[in-house]
């Protein structure tokens, strides 16, 4: 189940953002203060004409347990292109929650928001994430060498896309 990111998602968002294992494929783990600031940015009301994220908390439908977050950010308003990203807590990974949440966001973005293309970036070593993207129809477009600094090392990232016309 997706719901607008709100204060009930704050604790898990901070835990994920500060967790070295969770951030191993994303960026340096946040400090507590950085995690709070990031949450405040992601939890802002969304303006479809703005540059911010439309963020959702992900919960288990049967138990209402908080599982993570997902969102999209329009990166090109004229071409109607948005970036998507998701984080699922460790104990909920591999159970289909990310794929289900991404499917909901994908369908909403392409149908309700009228977007033409979704893009995602993911570390080449983040096999779980890129398998979710591929399962939902995203196509690997490129590999950006030495693209993201994590733990003092530049790592390679894959770029994925999904065009509305291919569905």
N, C-alpha and C positions, 0 to 999 in steps of 0.2 A: 504494500500500500504506500502510495506517495502522498505527502501532505506538505504544504509550504513550510520551509525551514523556520522554526521558531525556538523559543527558549527551552522547550522540552528536548530539543536536539543538541543543545549547547554542550552538555557534559561529554557526550560521545564524540562530537566534533572535535573538542579539545583533546580528548584521549587519543583519537586517531591521529591528529595533527602533531602530537608530541611523541608518538610511538616510533622508535627507530626501525622496528621491523616493518611497520606499515609504510613508512616513508622511504624505505630502502630503494624503491623504484621510482620515486616521485621527486623529492627534493630533501634538503636537510630537515630533520625534525624541528618543529617550532619550539620556541620557549613558551612558557605559559602565557606570557603577555602577547607574543606574536599569534598564538592560537586564538586567544580572545579577540584580538583585532581582526584576524581573518574571518572568524565567525560573524563578527559585527558587519563586515563587508558583505558576506554571503547572505546574511539574514535581512538585508535591506529590502524594502519594497521594490519590486521590479518595475522598470519603465521600459516598455518594448522599443522605445526610440533611444534608449540610453546605452551605456557601455557596461552595465553591471550584469551580475549573474541572476538567472531565475533558478533558485535553489529549492530542492525538496529534501525532506527527511524520508528515509526508507524504513518502513516498519513491517514486521511479520504480520500478515493479515489475521492469522488465527490467534496469536498471543499478544499482539500489539508491541512486542519487543522492538526497540530501536536497533537498526542494523547498519545504518550508514547514511550517506547522502549522495545526491546526484544533482547535476544542474547543467544548464546551457547558458551560453553567452553569445549574443549576436556580435560577430566580428566584422561583418560587412553587411550593412543595412541595405545598400543598393542591390547587391547580388543575392541577398537573403541567405547568408551563410552563418552558421553558428558552430561554436566549439562545444563539445560535450565532455563531461568528466564525472567520474564516480569513485566513491571510496566505500568499501564494505569492511566492517570489523573482522578481525582475523577468524574468530570462531564461527562466523556466518559465511565465510568464503567457500566456494566450491559447491554450494547448495542451490544454485540457480537464481538467487536473489538479484544479483547484478544484472543478469540477462533480462529478467522480468522487468526490473526498473528501467533499464535502457530501452527496452521495447516500448514501454509506456511513454517515455520521454521522446523517443524517436517518432512514434506515431503522432503525439501531440504537436511536436515541432513541425512536422511535415504537413499535417492535416489542419490543425486548428490555427497554428501561427503562420502557415503558408510559406515556410522556409523551403529553399531549393536544395540546400546541401548542409550536411553535418560533417564536422571534422573532429578528430581526436588525436592526441599525441600520447604515446606510451613507450616506456623504456623497452629496449629489445629483450631485456631479461625478465620483464613482467609478463610471463607466459599466460597466466590466468586472465589478465586484462585483455591482451590481444586476442585470446581465444573467444572471449565474450564479444568483442567487437566483430570478429569474423563470423561468429554464430548469428549475429543480427544483421549480416549483409554488408558490413563495412569492408572496404577494399584497401589493402596496404598500397599506399601511393609512393612512399619513399622511405629511405633510411637516412636520417640526419646524423652524420658522424660527429661525435664529441659535442653533443648539443646541450646537455644539462649537467651542471656541476652538482655532484652528490658525494659527500664525504671527501672533498678535496680532489675528486677525479671527474673528468669529463666522460660522460657515458653517451652511448648512441640511443637514439629514439626512432621509433617508427611513427610515420604519419598515416592516418587512416581517413578515408572519406566515404560518405554514402550520399548519393544523389537521389533526389526524389524521383527522377525519371527512370531509375533502375528498379524501382519497387513494382 
